Amino acid sequence: MHSLKNWKLAYSFTCKQYMGTTRFKVITTLVGVLLLGILAAIILVTAMPKDDEEEKRENGIERLCLLNETEFSFASLKELFSEDEELADVALEMVEGKTTEELVVYAGEKSTRTCAGILKWEEEELRFYIGIPENSLLDEDDVQAYESALSACVYDAVLLEAGIAPEQVAFLNIPVQSVSVEAGENTSLAAMLIRLLVPMFFGLFMYMIILLYGQGVSKEVSIEKTSKLMETLLTSIHPYALMLGKVLAIYTTAMLQCFIWIGCILAGIFGSSFAAAKLFPKGGSAVTMAVNFLREEIGSTALSLPSVIFAIVVFCAGCLLYFALAAVAGSMVSKPEDVANAQAILVFPVIISWLVSYFALFMDNEAVMRVCRIVPFTAPFCVPVELLIGSISWGSGLLAIVLVLLTSGALVFLTARIYRGLVLYTGQKLSFKTLCGIIRGK
């Protein structure tokens, strides 16, 4: 434990360097406010009721004057209109003893939103014609919006008049669709979209955080080496303590910024949902609908509280792992111009791990996924997503956390060993043989 003494000094100093800057405060605040405002605006706008009744009064049919030229009485048609959601506000008037031209004129005299309807047999088919009077404010699109509902009501009225009970009519209207699927296969389009989009956005977010702060870790680890201060530092603080303090400091800064942004996202979602429920009681909760949708399409444990907690912990552990890897890249720099070249040590594992995890999730390849869950570099990209959508157990998440944290500790140890071993090679070209010797302690 003596080798970790004074790590807090390096930690606190590096934290002040990053968190105390105006750039950090401005970016954190600006992005947080934008996320909160945009999400709140989207949820409030989508929660606003469309006020269908007012829309129908302005654009829909108010009255239908119906001329029946068939042998059916259609006595149940008015009741069916009142029970139908789309036709409940349409007044039905049965007209007798008029010609088609007289019916249209009669409908036009009633109001500017009255239509004329005719039921007749033609070519052994029951046809329903709707006429729009000349002075009407309705157009063809307004009338077509009611066509399916009108046809359904007429069909039900014929069945009832034929002596079929209302319960039997309901059974006759049940749609039947045949779908061929393989055993155990989920062919839901929504499920496929979730498997496509959720890993994509999560991977992009994690990729952004790792690259944004990973470069900072590499720079922070290499800065003393390139400024000739490493020898002085190593006389007052052990390299293990120095590396641990620096990596944890930048990691804390990154996680603080991330959780501030995540807090703004949650505040925007839940705060605006609460406000929408108060302002628009009939609008429904977008959050509740989204969670229920996920649970119906993916699994009952989707977005449960334990799953969310485990997913966040795995995400945090994964960021620590890649920050430690960035420290390894920074420790290998022997001169300033090598900093950019060393980033390949961080970038390639990130890209490869993300792509492998993404395609394994999207293709639902369980064999590859089992490997990805236990490999420390791929687990941070796939395990949080699987926990959130409820496709794996919490035990798998706990195993991933343990493996990722152990690998992170090993990388910090490796960074410190390389950092200390390169004291005598500052400014020189580093060979693979020399690097292996340093790692072995020779």
Buried (B, 14 or more C-beta within 10 A) or exposed (E): EEEBEBBBBBBEEBBEBBBEEEEBEEEBEEBBEEBBEEBBEBBBEEBEEEEEEEEBEEBBBBBBBBBBEEEBEBEBBBBBBEEBEBBEBBBBBBBEEBEBEEBBBBBBEBBEBBBBBBBBEEEEEBEBEBBBBEEBBBEEEBBEBBEEBBEBBBBBBBBBBEEBEEEEBEEEEEEEEEEEEEEEEEEEEEBBEBBEEBBBEBBEBBBEBBBEBBBBBBBBBBBBBBEEEBEEBBEEBBBBBBBBBBBBBBBBBBBBBBEBBBEBBBBBBBBBBEBBBEEBEEBBBBBEEEBEEBBEBBBEBBBBEEBBEBBBBBBBBBBBBBBBBBBBBBBBBBBEEBBEEBBEBBBEBBEEBBEBBBEBBBEBEEEBBEEBBEBBBBBBBBBBBBBBBBBBBBEBBBBBBEBBBEBBBEBBBBBBBBBBBBEEBBEEEBEEEBBEEBEEEE
